[in-house]
Amino acid sequence: MVGRTGFWFTAVGGLAALTHLGVFALVQDRLWPEAANALGFAVAFGVSFAGHRWLSFHDAGTTLTQSLLRFGATALASFATNEALFMLLLRVLGWPSLLALFTALLLAAGQTFVLSRFWAFRR
């Protein structure tokens, strides 16, 4: 059911985004912003995969290993989009780092949903 999938995708994605932002906020003073973003992504990946596998796409027609590999590729593609947009907003346009990251996370979420729904956790 698309409604249930959409609800859980939004809830899990929101929790993963908050995890990503939280890690970023904790380490941004000690790392380059791009590295802090990467660390936030790495920590949030576990939250995102587990939640999407067992909640958003609980009826996935793929094995756990297939889903992990595919979602890993999906997440890396979305992180590349996130990091490029984050760098543009932060370095070129001069946005504050948390606002730039929040905006980049929102825009990359759509890409993640499409790739997750139709490939990583294909039904």
C-alpha positions as CSV (number, residue, x, y, z in Angstrom):
1,M,0.0,0.0,0.0
2,V,1.5,3.3,-1.1
3,G,0.0,5.3,1.8
4,R,1.7,3.1,4.4
5,T,4.9,3.1,2.5
6,G,4.8,6.9,2.2
7,F,4.1,7.4,5.9
8,W,6.9,5.1,7.1
9,F,9.3,6.4,4.4
10,T,8.7,9.9,5.8
11,A,9.0,8.9,9.4
12,V,12.2,6.8,8.9
13,G,13.7,9.4,6.6
14,G,12.9,12.1,9.2
15,L,14.6,10.1,11.9
16,A,17.6,9.5,9.7
17,A,17.8,13.1,8.7
18,L,17.7,14.2,12.4
19,T,20.4,11.7,13.1
20,H,22.5,13.1,10.2
21,L,21.9,16.7,11.3
22,G,22.7,15.8,15.0
23,V,26.0,14.1,14.2
24,F,26.9,17.0,11.9
25,A,26.1,19.6,14.6
26,L,28.2,17.7,17.1
27,V,31.3,17.5,15.0
28,Q,31.1,20.5,12.6
29,D,33.5,22.5,14.8
30,R,36.2,19.8,14.6
31,L,35.9,18.8,10.9
32,W,35.6,20.4,7.6
33,P,31.9,20.8,6.9
34,E,32.0,18.3,4.0
35,A,33.7,15.7,6.3
36,A,31.1,16.3,9.1
37,N,28.4,15.8,6.5
38,A,30.0,12.5,5.4
39,L,30.2,11.3,9.1
40,G,26.5,12.3,9.6
41,F,25.6,10.3,6.5
42,A,27.5,7.2,7.7
43,V,25.8,7.2,11.1
44,A,22.4,7.8,9.6
45,F,22.8,5.1,7.0
46,G,22.2,2.4,9.7
47,V,19.0,4.1,10.9
48,S,17.8,4.6,7.4
49,F,18.4,1.1,6.1
50,A,16.9,-0.7,9.1
51,G,13.9,1.5,9.2
52,H,13.2,1.3,5.5
53,R,13.8,-2.4,5.3
54,W,11.5,-3.3,8.2
55,L,9.0,-0.5,8.1
56,S,8.8,1.4,4.8
57,F,9.4,-1.5,2.5
58,H,8.5,-4.4,4.8
59,D,7.1,-6.4,1.9
60,A,10.3,-6.1,-0.2
61,G,10.7,-8.8,-2.8
62,T,14.5,-8.8,-2.3
63,T,16.7,-10.6,0.2
64,L,18.3,-8.8,3.1
65,T,21.7,-8.9,1.3
66,Q,20.2,-7.6,-2.0
67,S,18.4,-4.8,-0.2
68,L,21.6,-3.8,1.7
69,L,23.7,-3.7,-1.4
70,R,21.1,-1.9,-3.5
71,F,20.2,0.5,-0.7
72,G,23.9,1.2,-0.1
73,A,24.2,2.2,-3.8
74,T,21.0,4.2,-3.5
75,A,22.2,6.0,-0.4
76,L,25.7,6.7,-1.9
77,A,24.0,8.2,-5.0
78,S,21.8,10.3,-2.8
79,F,24.7,11.3,-0.7
80,A,26.6,12.5,-3.8
81,T,23.6,14.7,-4.6
82,N,23.4,15.9,-1.0
83,E,27.2,16.7,-0.8
84,A,27.3,18.5,-4.1
85,L,24.2,20.6,-3.2
86,F,25.5,21.2,0.3
87,M,28.9,22.4,-1.1
88,L,27.1,24.7,-3.6
89,L,24.9,26.2,-0.9
90,L,27.6,26.5,1.7
91,R,30.7,27.4,-0.3
92,V,29.3,29.2,-3.4
93,L,26.1,30.8,-2.0
94,G,27.4,31.3,1.5
95,W,24.4,29.8,3.3
96,P,24.8,28.8,7.0
97,S,25.9,25.2,7.3
98,L,22.9,23.7,9.1
99,L,20.5,25.4,6.7
100,A,22.5,24.3,3.7
101,L,22.6,20.7,5.0
102,F,18.9,20.7,5.8
103,T,18.0,21.9,2.3
104,A,20.4,19.3,0.7
105,L,18.9,16.5,2.8
106,L,15.3,17.5,1.7
107,L,16.2,17.5,-2.0
108,A,18.1,14.3,-1.9
109,A,15.2,12.6,-0.1
110,G,13.1,12.4,-3.3
111,Q,15.9,10.7,-5.1
112,T,16.2,8.2,-2.3
113,F,12.5,7.4,-2.3
114,V,12.4,6.7,-6.0
115,L,15.5,4.5,-6.0
116,S,14.4,2.7,-2.8
117,R,10.8,2.0,-3.9
118,F,11.6,0.9,-7.4
119,W,15.0,-0.8,-7.1
120,A,16.6,-1.3,-3.7
121,F,13.4,-2.7,-2.1
122,R,11.6,-3.7,-5.3
123,R,8.3,-5.5,-4.8
